Structures are given as structure tokens and as C-alpha cells.
Amino acid sequence: MSDKSPIDIDGTAKSTDYSFNIIPKEVKKINTKYRKIITKIPSESTVKTLELLRKHEPHSMNVELPIVWENAEGFQIFDGGGNCWIDFSSGTFVANVGHANENVCKAINGMVEQKLLHNYYFPSAIRAKLVKKLSEMIPSYLNKIFLLTTGAESTETTIKLARIFGRKKDPKKIGIISFVGSMQGKTLGALMVGGKTKEKHWIVNLDPDMHHLPFPDSDSGAEFFHESMKNLELSGVDLKSIAAFMVESFQGWGALFYPKEYIQELRKWANENDVIVIFDEVQAGFGRTGKLFAFEHYDVEPDLVCCGKGISSSLPLSAVLGKKELIDVEPSLNSTHGGNPICCAATLASLQVLESENLIQESYRKGKILENELTKIKAKYPKMIDIHGKGLLFAIHIKNTNSNQRDPLLTDKILERCMEKGVMMLRTGLGTLKIGPPLIIPDDALIEGILTISEAIDECINENNGNKEI
Ligand SMILES: Cc1ncc(COP(=O)(O)O)c(C=O)c1O
């Protein structure tokens, strides 16, 4: 396993000790077309809920921004205390067609009225409709679809399929190659194949056939791929034992894409060596990056694709898409809640909205607006700020100019300031501000959100004397 990545991406999430305050604080009142902050933050009416959660839930559940979600509609989040935020998180990149989309709600209600809340994997018409719809949207070579519930289940399933498939050719073909810093989920297999070393400290007996290549930086193409494979071989790995590559289509925490030539070379090597290529599109899929799938940016064909999050824009549903010979290699693919009828109804409605409102094209178009606005922030702080991303998925990387390393503490303070100003984002803990609004966000709300982030950055940098841009 290589631990030499060109950039430090290997950290555990939430790596700062900065704790968001839950004692209501006086903040500047805001009342614009899209944001409303009219109480102390957090709102006094929500503190009891926050306290209960802090008391009963794991500490790690309480490190996100202390805003109690009363309702979420479209691209906005409301706390029940009269405050309203522009949502730049999509609830961790789920609400692609918007929160509580009318058609998605209708489909959910319809299934409740039909009185089909659960059917295990006995046949249902709604599941048939969903797989038909999906098969019409995705490339025809991915001709089988297996429905599950969570993203981690989908990545773990592909590991299983890759190994069974590999072993049919050669019993030692069980190796899976992924990347330092990558995220495939939080269950045992997903953590082992993922590349967040610090999150695996408790596993102890790591799978010796899961390997991690350094994540390539923007100038590392085909040559870097071969160099990394050579280093893997030199570390004692028999390359004939490799069954699959697990490729997160971009690295989530930093919205970092691979150089196209790198992935094309990986695909070529995989073809030549009878190795399958899995793309983890759990975060990237369904229009997030301005294409249906982010692997399309690399002009390559995957053998298996993991989907989740934005596939439904709401209820938990995930999927493995793949070639028939790969999916049908395992006779016991099923799960108790996989393809739940209400989740299927929500997903079908969400896919229909994605198409009828041209949201993939809209994600591409709005992504250009987003990039343009972020470039202005970078121009103000060229040494402190880098931006990465595509479509409606970007990350602002915030660096300390003294150390030239990302600055998670300053980033958390900016995140908190944005919250106080009516813009909600996710905490990565790694010195990045991730921006991923619902794809339906109006242009002026998108711009208003970015201008708010820009204001928060200015304020926090000015207050943070030790890290002034020179
Ligand atoms: C790329 C990627 N893969 C897999 C997962 C795991 O999905 P879930 O949390 O639904 O298990 C995530 C979740 O953040 C993800 O971003």
C-alpha cells in the first residue's frame, strides 16, 4: 500500500477540534429574497432539540452545523424559528431535483395510499417501472440493475462481484485497487477498500489484497499511472492478482477530478490485464457534475457502477449497474429493504423530474456561473484559495499562507459564519468548503449564496491576523 500521495488527502473527516456553538448567539439580521436570519443562531426554539441530540447521539453526529431542519423545500432549509438558509449541501448531495419536490412527494404519497410499504424482493410493478426507466437512461452496455438501500452496500456489492468474477478466471485474482483519500462508505469492506487510512485504525487485520494508489495531481497522466503500478509491484503485489479498480469518480472531500489521460490509461491497462473497472458514482451521479455520470468526463466505459444519494433525491435507495456477466455471477444478490416500493416510487419520480426539467444540462450551465463567481474569490486571495470542481459540485480549498497547507480551523470558522449569514454547507474537516446546491437552484440564488461565502471569507480572514493574504 502506498502512502505517498502528492497531496495530503488521507486525513479523517472532522479533523479539527473546533466545536460549533449551540448557545444562541446574537448575529446580524438578514432578510433577502432567499435568506432569512431573524433570531439568534441557533434559534432559541431549537436548542432543546440540539441538547437532546448531543446527549443521546454519538459525538461524531454532533459536529455538523447546529441548525435543526424543520423542513427543506427546493433549495432552502427552514428551522421552524423563522430562519431560512440557501442550501449548498443538498443534504450531502442527495436532493438533486430539490428537497421535497412536488412530484416526488406525490409519488411517495401515492404508494402509501396504494398500501404497499414493503415487499422484500417479491416482485412489484413499481420496481419494474424503476429498473425500466433506469435502463433507458444509462448506457446500454450496463444491462443489469441491482437495487439496494445505501451507497456502502452498493460499493461492497461490487467488491463481491469483482472477486467472484476474478476468481473464475484465476483463483488468486481477488485484488482491488483504490486510491489514497477515497471514500466508499463506512462499513467494514467499504472502509477497507476506501483510502482514508486514519478511519481504519480499529480494523487491525486489514485485507492484504486491497491496495491504494496515490491520487494523481492535475499534471499526472499516463506516466504517473504506470509509475504507481510499478511501485505497487515493487512493494510485493503480483499484478496478476488484481481483479478490479474501484474509482471514486472524483475525490469527494475536495471535488478533485483525475486527469483524463490517467483514467484512460487505467482503463487501457485494465482491458489488457483482464481487470474490471468500477466507478463509485454514489456522490457524483445523476447530474451532479453536469453529466448523468461523472465517468463520462473521462470518455471511458465502466464495467460496474455504484449509485446512491442523488438517484432518488430523497429516500434511501442505491443501485449497482453492470454488465450481465458480472451481475449474474453471484446467485444470492438480494436484501431485505433493497428496492423498497416507496423508495422506488420516489426515485422514479426524481428521475422523471431530472429529465423533464433538463437538470443535467442545467447543472452544466449553472456550473459555469458557479465557477465564474468562485474565480473572483480566488482572484482576491490567490495564495490562500484554490478551487476545484465541475457542474454543481465545487470545493474551495483554504490554505494557511504561512504553512501552505490547508487550514481546517479557519475553514470551519468560515463555514460557521456562512451559517450565521444564511448559507448552509457541509463540514469536511479537511480545509475545504464544498458547494453542491440542488440542481434546481435559480441563478440569482446561486450567485447570492456565493457572494455570501465571499463576504464570510473576507470577514474571517480579516479576523485571523496570522493568516493574512499578502
Ligand atoms: C463516493 C461515495 N461512495 C459511497 C458512499 C457511502 O454512501 P452511504 O453513506 O449511503 O452508505 C459515499 C457517502 O458519502 C460517497 O460519497
The ligand as a Tripos MOL2 file, in Angstrom:
@<TRIPOS>MOLECULE
LIG
   16    16     1     0     0
SMALL
NO_CHARGES

@<TRIPOS>ATOM
      1 C1        -18.3390    8.3330   -3.1440 C.3       1 LIG1
      2 C2        -19.1450    7.7070   -2.0400 C.ar      1 LIG1
      3 N1        -19.2800    6.3750   -2.0070 N.ar      1 LIG1
      4 C3        -20.0080    5.7680   -1.0500 C.ar      1 LIG1
      5 C4        -20.6120    6.4960   -0.0460 C.ar      1 LIG1
      6 C5        -21.4050    5.7990    1.0250 C.3       1 LIG1
      7 O1        -22.7660    6.0470    0.8800 O.3       1 LIG1
      8 P1        -23.7700    5.8030    2.1180 P.3       1 LIG1
      9 O2        -23.4550    6.8370    3.1430 O.co2     1 LIG1
     10 O3        -25.1400    5.9500    1.5010 O.co2     1 LIG1
     11 O4        -23.5040    4.4160    2.5890 O.co2     1 LIG1
     12 C6        -20.4830    7.8870   -0.0370 C.ar      1 LIG1
     13 C7        -21.1000    8.6910    1.0390 C.2       1 LIG1
     14 O5        -20.7430    9.7940    1.3190 O.2       1 LIG1
     15 C8        -19.7330    8.5100   -1.0700 C.ar      1 LIG1
     16 O6        -19.5860    9.8410   -1.1000 O.3       1 LIG1
@<TRIPOS>BOND
     1     1     2 1
     2     2     3 ar
     3     2    15 ar
     4     3     4 ar
     5     4     5 ar
     6     5     6 1
     7     5    12 ar
     8     6     7 1
     9     7     8 1
    10     8     9 2
    11     8    10 1
    12     8    11 1
    13    12    13 1
    14    12    15 ar
    15    13    14 2
    16    15    16 1
@<TRIPOS>SUBSTRUCTURE
     1 LIG1         1 GROUP 0 **** ****
